[in-house]
């Protein structure tokens, strides 16, 4: 454990969202010294509430993080506000992370919980409504737009699945192909069978009046009224700071962006470095990310314990040898 004369923490966590804070809480309860570095840019910040999180349903993202920070700090975790820009080191000698202000923080083990960045299509009005009435996940926000007129903005093959999925929440679904989604004959049959309207043409903008989404405007064409828009963004893992460790994002097999590959316990290809949350599992909702952070913390603690045990056994044998 960290002492007053030691500036190296047991675990250095980069990213203070649900996964990072959950890991910090678990490690603190395990009497590990832990520091969490957070840039203050959570992916879900625009959302009005977090849903599907048992006992916290509807809480604002900011309030959830406030609660999480307080709980982690209660068990001794240190929270540092800053942006990680570079990382170096190895499992034998520990890891160091340099922040944008030039400061350096060190840890025996490194946990990456930096999450993802959503890359939205460049359509006027889309970014401004993101997390409000421009959505992507029915399990996160479908209940809030049930039975409304929902437009699915074509952004690739995945958009057909989104249209079919959101049909469960509303009978008024329109799929805008946007020249980026080309349904197969089988998919067109499925869309028709579910009563989903398919509209060709490029989407030019969203029409908003008095801060209320009113419709989707097609280039050179009509405007179609909607109450909410669904889009599947491309997602990018926040990994620039870790290139020096040899960690690179891998293309996701679903073709919707990139992520950091790990094993089932969150271990990366670099010994001593783990990852949890959306940076490695883009499907994970907030509750799942928190659970992944907690489990990965257990795994990291056990690795540290094994290292300490080996050192203590070696010291014990040495002392017996000297005594003889």
Secondary structure in CASP SS format (residue, H / E / C, confidence):
PFRMAT SS
TARGET T0000
AUTHOR 0000-0000-0000
METHOD secondary structure of the structure
MODEL  1
X C 1.00
X C 1.00
X C 1.00
X C 1.00
X C 1.00
X C 1.00
X C 1.00
X E 1.00
X E 1.00
X E 1.00
X E 1.00
X E 1.00
X E 1.00
X E 1.00
X C 1.00
X C 1.00
X C 1.00
X H 1.00
X H 1.00
X H 1.00
X H 1.00
X H 1.00
X H 1.00
X H 1.00
X H 1.00
X H 1.00
X H 1.00
X H 1.00
X H 1.00
X C 1.00
X C 1.00
X C 1.00
X C 1.00
X E 1.00
X E 1.00
X E 1.00
X E 1.00
X E 1.00
X C 1.00
X C 1.00
X C 1.00
X C 1.00
X C 1.00
X C 1.00
X C 1.00
X C 1.00
X C 1.00
X C 1.00
X C 1.00
X C 1.00
X C 1.00
X C 1.00
X C 1.00
X C 1.00
X C 1.00
X C 1.00
X C 1.00
X C 1.00
X C 1.00
X C 1.00
X H 1.00
X H 1.00
X H 1.00
X H 1.00
X H 1.00
X H 1.00
X H 1.00
X H 1.00
X H 1.00
X H 1.00
X H 1.00
X H 1.00
X H 1.00
X H 1.00
X C 1.00
X C 1.00
X C 1.00
X E 1.00
X E 1.00
X E 1.00
X E 1.00
X C 1.00
X C 1.00
X E 1.00
X E 1.00
X E 1.00
X E 1.00
X E 1.00
X E 1.00
X E 1.00
X C 1.00
X C 1.00
X C 1.00
X E 1.00
X E 1.00
X E 1.00
X E 1.00
X E 1.00
X E 1.00
X C 1.00
X C 1.00
X C 1.00
X C 1.00
X E 1.00
X E 1.00
X E 1.00
X E 1.00
X E 1.00
X E 1.00
X E 1.00
X E 1.00
X E 1.00
X C 1.00
X C 1.00
X C 1.00
X E 1.00
X E 1.00
X E 1.00
X E 1.00
X C 1.00
X C 1.00
X C 1.00
X C 1.00
X E 1.00
X C 1.00
X H 1.00
X H 1.00
X H 1.00
X H 1.00
X E 1.00
X C 1.00
X C 1.00
X C 1.00
X E 1.00
X E 1.00
X C 1.00
X C 1.00
X H 1.00
X H 1.00
X H 1.00
X H 1.00
X C 1.00
X H 1.00
X H 1.00
X H 1.00
X C 1.00
X C 1.00
X C 1.00
X C 1.00
X E 1.00
X E 1.00
X E 1.00
X E 1.00
X C 1.00
X C 1.00
X C 1.00
X C 1.00
X H 1.00
X H 1.00
X H 1.00
X H 1.00
X H 1.00
X H 1.00
X H 1.00
X H 1.00
X H 1.00
X C 1.00
X C 1.00
X C 1.00
X C 1.00
X C 1.00
X C 1.00
X E 1.00
X E 1.00
X E 1.00
X E 1.00
X C 1.00
X C 1.00
X C 1.00
X C 1.00
X C 1.00
X C 1.00
X C 1.00
X C 1.00
X H 1.00
X H 1.00
X H 1.00
X H 1.00
X H 1.00
X H 1.00
X H 1.00
X H 1.00
X H 1.00
X C 1.00
X C 1.00
X C 1.00
X E 1.00
X E 1.00
X E 1.00
X C 1.00
X C 1.00
X C 1.00
X E 1.00
X E 1.00
X E 1.00
X E 1.00
X E 1.00
X E 1.00
X E 1.00
X C 1.00
X C 1.00
X E 1.00
X E 1.00
X E 1.00
X E 1.00
X E 1.00
X E 1.00
X E 1.00
X C 1.00
X C 1.00
X C 1.00
X C 1.00
X E 1.00
X E 1.00
X E 1.00
X C 1.00
X C 1.00
X E 1.00
X E 1.00
X E 1.00
X E 1.00
X C 1.00
X C 1.00
X E 1.00
X E 1.00
X E 1.00
X E 1.00
X C 1.00
X C 1.00
X H 1.00
X H 1.00
X H 1.00
X H 1.00
X H 1.00
X H 1.00
X C 1.00
X C 1.00
X C 1.00
X C 1.00
X E 1.00
X E 1.00
X C 1.00
X C 1.00
X C 1.00
X C 1.00
X C 1.00
X E 1.00
X E 1.00
X E 1.00
X C 1.00
X C 1.00
X C 1.00
X C 1.00
X C 1.00
X C 1.00
X C 1.00
X E 1.00
X C 1.00
X C 1.00
X C 1.00
X C 1.00
X C 1.00
X E 1.00
X E 1.00
X E 1.00
X C 1.00
X H 1.00
X H 1.00
X H 1.00
X C 1.00
X C 1.00
X C 1.00
X C 1.00
X C 1.00
X C 1.00
X H 1.00
X H 1.00
X H 1.00
X H 1.00
X H 1.00
X H 1.00
X H 1.00
X H 1.00
X H 1.00
X H 1.00
X H 1.00
X H 1.00
X H 1.00
X H 1.00
X H 1.00
X H 1.00
X H 1.00
X H 1.00
X H 1.00
X H 1.00
X H 1.00
X H 1.00
X H 1.00
X H 1.00
X H 1.00
X H 1.00
X H 1.00
X H 1.00
X H 1.00
X H 1.00
X H 1.00
X H 1.00
X H 1.00
X H 1.00
X H 1.00
X H 1.00
X H 1.00
X H 1.00
X C 1.00
END
